Amino acid sequence: MISETSAVNFRHKLGEMLNQVQYRHDSVVINKDGKPVAVLIDAQLFERIRRMQNRFDSLCQRLESGFAHIPENEGLAAIDAAIADDRRERGEPSGRD
């Protein structure tokens, strides 16, 4: 479950919210002046997010190096074409519908 709280309330109920995250694996969005500024999540989820971010960064670097010799607009067009081909093969909507 994801709950929201103000920064002031978060400060007052820190221990309770830590328990909520640790034992129930909930997440808490912390708002300041009505806008989200931070999220309290359990450590396991944070590690998964960090691993995914590292994998994503690595994939982006590989794509950048693979398309380094191609102008950006041509590379993006090639990626869009590959995605459209894959969706067509799977019978999925093109994403432009």
Backbone bond lengths (Angstrom), bond angles and torsions (degrees), N, CA, C in turn:
res aa  C-N    CA-C-N  psi(-1)  N-CA   C-N-CA  omega(-1)  CA-C   N-CA-C  phi
1 M - - - 1.446 - - 1.527 108.91 -
2 I 1.307 114.95 145.38 1.460 120.83 177.06 1.524 107.56 -113.43
3 S 1.314 115.75 125.23 1.460 120.17 176.27 1.526 109.15 -118.35
4 E 1.304 115.14 162.96 1.467 121.05 178.43 1.513 109.49 -122.61
5 T 1.323 115.00 149.05 1.454 120.46 178.06 1.526 109.06 -151.64
6 S 1.294 115.85 160.45 1.468 120.01 175.29 1.517 109.28 -81.40
7 A 1.314 115.81 159.78 1.465 120.45 178.54 1.529 110.78 -60.96
8 V 1.313 116.75 -38.10 1.473 120.67 179.70 1.526 109.80 -64.06
9 N 1.329 116.92 -48.10 1.467 120.80 179.40 1.530 110.37 -63.94
10 F 1.310 116.68 -37.10 1.462 120.81 178.69 1.529 110.68 -59.97
11 R 1.331 116.24 -44.91 1.471 119.80 179.17 1.530 111.04 -60.38
12 H 1.323 116.27 -39.64 1.468 120.09 -177.81 1.524 112.47 -73.26
13 K 1.315 117.46 -29.82 1.463 121.06 -174.43 1.525 112.64 -117.43
14 L 1.326 117.11 29.98 1.457 121.34 -176.40 1.531 112.30 -54.78
15 G 1.304 118.36 -49.43 1.457 121.41 -178.40 1.517 112.23 -59.77
16 E 1.310 116.18 -44.62 1.470 121.28 179.28 1.531 110.66 -62.28
17 M 1.320 116.18 -41.83 1.461 120.07 -178.49 1.523 111.67 -72.25
18 L 1.313 117.88 -33.93 1.468 120.52 174.22 1.530 110.09 -61.66
19 N 1.316 117.04 -42.41 1.465 120.56 176.95 1.523 111.47 -63.34
20 Q 1.309 116.07 -41.96 1.461 121.66 179.28 1.532 110.36 -58.60
21 V 1.323 116.15 -41.88 1.465 121.12 -179.72 1.530 110.76 -74.92
22 Q 1.313 117.31 -44.37 1.466 121.25 -176.03 1.525 112.62 -68.59
23 Y 1.309 117.94 -45.91 1.459 120.11 -171.50 1.526 114.00 -96.00
24 R 1.331 116.92 -30.95 1.474 119.32 -179.41 1.523 111.54 -102.21
25 H 1.326 116.33 -5.41 1.467 122.27 -179.45 1.535 111.76 58.07
26 D 1.327 115.34 33.58 1.459 121.25 174.76 1.520 108.95 -82.36
27 S 1.303 116.50 171.66 1.465 123.04 174.22 1.520 107.84 -125.56
28 V 1.319 116.00 149.17 1.464 120.94 -179.61 1.521 108.79 -126.11
29 V 1.330 116.53 120.14 1.453 121.92 174.55 1.519 107.21 -87.86
30 I 1.318 116.61 126.74 1.461 121.91 -177.46 1.520 108.48 -104.02
31 N 1.329 115.13 120.17 1.465 121.39 -177.67 1.519 110.97 -103.59
32 K 1.310 114.71 144.87 1.461 121.45 174.25 1.520 105.77 -130.04
33 D 1.324 116.50 124.84 1.462 121.99 -175.65 1.529 110.93 55.00
34 G 1.348 115.75 35.91 1.450 121.66 176.83 1.517 115.68 79.42
35 K 1.328 117.42 2.92 1.467 121.00 -178.92 1.527 109.82 -116.44
36 P 1.351 117.51 139.39 1.467 119.18 178.71 1.523 111.30 -67.08
37 V 1.334 116.42 131.21 1.467 121.32 -179.88 1.521 112.84 -122.50
38 A 1.340 117.17 -19.30 1.454 120.45 -178.88 1.527 108.81 -160.99
39 V 1.342 114.59 163.25 1.458 120.50 176.56 1.521 108.05 -134.92
40 L 1.313 116.17 133.56 1.460 121.99 175.16 1.528 106.73 -98.06
41 I 1.336 116.28 117.74 1.466 121.83 179.67 1.515 109.08 -128.29
42 D 1.348 116.34 161.85 1.463 117.74 -179.64 1.527 110.04 -72.95
43 A 1.303 115.47 157.95 1.468 122.28 -172.66 1.527 112.43 -63.16
44 Q 1.339 118.11 -35.97 1.461 120.28 179.32 1.532 110.96 -64.10
45 L 1.306 116.62 -43.36 1.461 119.88 178.37 1.519 110.48 -64.30
46 F 1.326 116.99 -39.85 1.453 120.33 178.28 1.526 110.94 -60.42
47 E 1.329 117.29 -42.94 1.467 120.86 179.22 1.528 111.09 -63.62
48 R 1.334 116.96 -40.95 1.468 120.06 177.04 1.520 110.84 -61.86
49 I 1.314 116.99 -43.85 1.467 121.22 178.76 1.522 109.85 -61.91
50 R 1.314 117.06 -43.01 1.465 120.90 -179.61 1.524 111.30 -63.89
51 R 1.334 117.55 -42.13 1.469 120.08 177.35 1.526 110.72 -63.78
52 M 1.315 116.31 -42.06 1.467 119.83 178.57 1.526 110.75 -63.61
53 Q 1.320 117.16 -39.81 1.462 121.03 178.50 1.523 110.35 -63.11
54 N 1.329 117.10 -42.50 1.463 120.64 178.22 1.522 111.30 -62.90
55 R 1.331 116.73 -42.27 1.469 120.32 178.25 1.522 110.74 -65.13
56 F 1.322 116.42 -41.04 1.458 121.01 179.00 1.531 110.50 -63.69
57 D 1.335 117.15 -44.61 1.466 120.95 178.52 1.525 110.97 -60.68
58 S 1.335 115.94 -41.79 1.463 120.52 178.85 1.530 110.70 -63.47
59 L 1.306 116.64 -43.95 1.465 120.93 178.29 1.529 110.79 -61.70
60 C 1.324 117.01 -43.08 1.469 120.73 178.31 1.528 111.19 -60.93
61 Q 1.324 117.31 -41.77 1.467 120.73 178.54 1.519 110.97 -63.78
62 R 1.336 116.86 -40.76 1.464 120.09 178.20 1.525 110.95 -64.70
63 L 1.316 117.04 -41.28 1.465 120.07 177.60 1.525 110.95 -64.10
64 E 1.334 115.69 -44.39 1.466 119.55 179.58 1.518 111.29 -60.12
65 S 1.325 117.00 -44.00 1.463 118.85 -178.79 1.527 110.64 -70.11
66 G 1.331 117.54 -34.50 1.458 120.64 178.88 1.514 113.57 -68.36
67 F 1.316 116.50 -27.67 1.462 121.26 -178.98 1.529 111.91 -108.42
68 A 1.328 118.09 13.40 1.465 122.04 -174.93 1.529 112.63 -60.23
69 H 1.325 117.50 -32.44 1.467 121.05 -177.00 1.531 112.78 -86.84
70 I 1.328 117.37 -0.82 1.462 121.82 -177.42 1.531 108.70 -110.32
71 P 1.342 118.22 137.58 1.475 119.59 175.53 1.541 110.25 -57.27
72 E 1.309 115.90 146.53 1.466 121.41 -173.69 1.524 112.89 -53.27
73 N 1.330 117.74 -46.07 1.464 119.50 -176.67 1.528 111.24 -64.10
74 E 1.341 118.01 -35.02 1.471 120.92 177.70 1.531 110.76 -70.50
75 G 1.318 116.83 -38.66 1.466 120.81 178.10 1.518 111.30 -64.25
76 L 1.331 116.12 -44.45 1.466 119.57 178.38 1.522 111.07 -63.83
77 A 1.343 117.14 -38.82 1.463 120.73 177.71 1.530 110.63 -63.96
78 A 1.338 117.50 -39.20 1.465 121.01 178.58 1.526 110.93 -65.29
79 I 1.319 116.64 -40.02 1.464 120.74 178.15 1.524 110.09 -65.55
80 D 1.340 117.14 -45.46 1.467 121.13 178.23 1.525 110.96 -59.59
81 A 1.334 116.83 -41.02 1.468 120.87 179.66 1.528 110.68 -65.23
82 A 1.329 117.79 -41.51 1.467 121.25 179.34 1.528 110.58 -64.16
83 I 1.315 117.01 -40.67 1.472 120.81 178.31 1.522 109.96 -64.71
84 A 1.328 117.00 -44.64 1.467 120.73 179.35 1.527 110.91 -61.89
85 D 1.336 117.35 -41.47 1.466 121.21 177.93 1.530 110.73 -61.43
86 D 1.319 116.45 -44.96 1.458 120.74 -179.65 1.525 110.63 -62.84
87 R 1.316 117.04 -44.55 1.471 120.38 179.48 1.524 111.17 -64.10
88 R 1.320 116.01 -38.62 1.462 120.32 179.36 1.534 109.60 -63.62
89 E 1.326 116.79 -43.28 1.462 121.53 178.71 1.524 112.23 -62.73
90 R 1.330 115.78 -34.70 1.465 120.50 -179.75 1.523 112.07 -84.94
91 G 1.322 117.53 -10.09 1.459 121.05 -178.02 1.511 112.80 76.74
92 E 1.323 116.37 22.95 1.470 121.31 -179.81 1.516 109.70 -91.59
93 P 1.347 116.72 156.65 1.480 119.05 174.06 1.518 110.08 -60.61
94 S 1.322 116.38 151.52 1.459 121.49 -174.95 1.525 113.25 -72.32
95 G 1.318 117.40 -13.11 1.461 119.90 -176.62 1.506 111.57 92.17
96 R 1.298 116.49 -8.32 1.462 121.25 178.19 1.511 111.22 -107.43
97 D 1.320 116.53 2.36 1.468 121.75 -179.41 1.504 111.24 -80.46
